[in-house]
């Protein structure tokens, strides 16, 4: 069962859904794990959201790549600009 802390992370919920979708189309958790270079147990825990602590970014990226997605970071439109803080001091 997901912990309260982990169940509130929408990205991990979406990752679990994506893993499940790939498995519904005939791939196995073991197939994903082999492509990601991770253990079957870890991928299974991500799919079922039963991890004990938040997975590492490297593991998330490996699973994303293994199922055909690319993990990217983009600036958040509503985030405060660090440039504004530097110039206002």
N, C-alpha and C positions, 0 to 999 in steps of 0.2 A: 504494500500500500504506500502511496506517496506520502512523504511527510508534509505537514502544513506549509513549511517554508518552501519546499520544492514544488508543491502543487500550484503555487502562486506565480510561477515563472512561465508566462505564456509561450516563450520560445521553446522551452523544453516540452511543453504540451504539444506544440506543433511538430517538433522533431519526432516525438512518439507517434503522432498521427502519420507522418511521412514514412517512418520505418514500417508501420503497420500497412500502409498502402502498398509499399514495395513487396512486403510479404504476401499480401493478398493477390498480387500479380505473379506469384510463383517463386519468388526468391525466398531463401531461408535466412534466419538470423545468422546461421553459420556462414552463409555466402557473404553477407554484409560484413561480418566480423573479419573474415579472411581478407576481403578487399580493403578493409580499414586498417588491418594490422592490429586488431584488438581481440580480446577474448569474446567468445560467444556469450558468456555470462554478462559481460559489461553491456553488450548491445541489447541483450534480452532485458536487462534492468532499465536501459533507456527506453526501450519499447513499452515496457509495462509501468514505467515511472516508479520503480521500486528501489532506486539507488538510495544509499544511506547518507551520502553527502553529494553536493553539487558536482557534476562531472567537470573535468578540466576542459578548457577551451580547445586544447589540442585534440582531445578525444571527440568532442563535438564536431570539430572541423573534419576529422578523419571519417566519421560516420556520414556527415553531409556529403563529402566527396565520394564516398563509397556508394551512396544512393543517387548520385547524379546532381547534387546541389553544390553551390559554392557559398561558403560563409564569408560575408563581407561586412565591413564596418562603414557606416556612412554618417556624416554629420547630422545631428538632429536639429531640425529647423527651429525648435523652441528652446534649444539649449543656450545658456548664456555664452557670449563670446569671450574667450580668454584674452583676446586682443583689447577689448574694452576695459577689462580689469587692469591690464598692464599699463594702458595709457591714462587711466583715471587716477593712478596712485601718485 
